Every structure is written in structure tokens, then in C-alpha cells.
Amino acid sequence: MADEQQKQVDDSEFLEITRDPARARVMRTALEQIAAGGRAGPLKEMAEEVLSGRLGLRQATTISAYADPLIEEFQTFKQEWDSLSEKEREERAAEGARYIEDQRQELDAPHGAAHTGSGRSTKARHHGSGWSL
């Protein structure tokens, strides 16, 4: 557990997959929620492995111990999605789009600090403080 606290990937780990900083943040946050969930199992383990940097997300999806339960969860989601009315689907899609846009605005907001991807803000590595001419 101490090892998990030492290294935690940030949003950049997911940029290759999402190609969008806001969606990368959403993906990392979702994995954090799965890892923190009270339900033990292969998806919790997968989320912990990915967030610790011991395993990439693409690599994790090729491991049947993780891929099979992931597929089952997606099938459950698909069944629930299909049971919604068209109006409910549109509302949920709009809610998701608003959430991603909120994340995008938060990332773009000038606040004088760089987001670390773990809920904490710190100064950027090269923030220029201490430089003078």
C-alpha cells in the first residue's frame, strides 16, 4: 500500500487513448473511483495497477482476468442504456457532455498552479519563480 501512495499516474497517462485532456481527467477519476470502491475484485485490482503505473490501460485490457469482467460491466451498462427512453439517453448524454466541458474549463482556468491529476495543485515544475534579470 505504501508503494501505491508513492507513485500515482496523472492525466497524461491517458492522453494517448483519449486525445483530450478533459477526457483523460475523467478517465483517471473513474479509475480512482473504481480503485477506491468497497467492492473487491479484478476491476478494482486493474484500476489500482493502472493508477500505480505498474500496468498501462491498453495492456490491462489484453489480460483476460481484467478484460472479461470489464466486458461484463460494459454489457450490463449497454443493457441499462438500451432500457432507457430516447429522452433519458439524450439527458444522460447531455449531462456527460456538460461534465466533460466543466473538466475542460477547470483545466483551462488560469489559477497560477498546475493540476497534478490527483486532486492537489502544485506549482508547475518550471514555474519561473526566482528568475530575475
Order of alpha helices (4+ residues) and beta strands (2+ residues): alpha-alpha-alpha-alpha-alpha-alpha-alpha-beta-beta
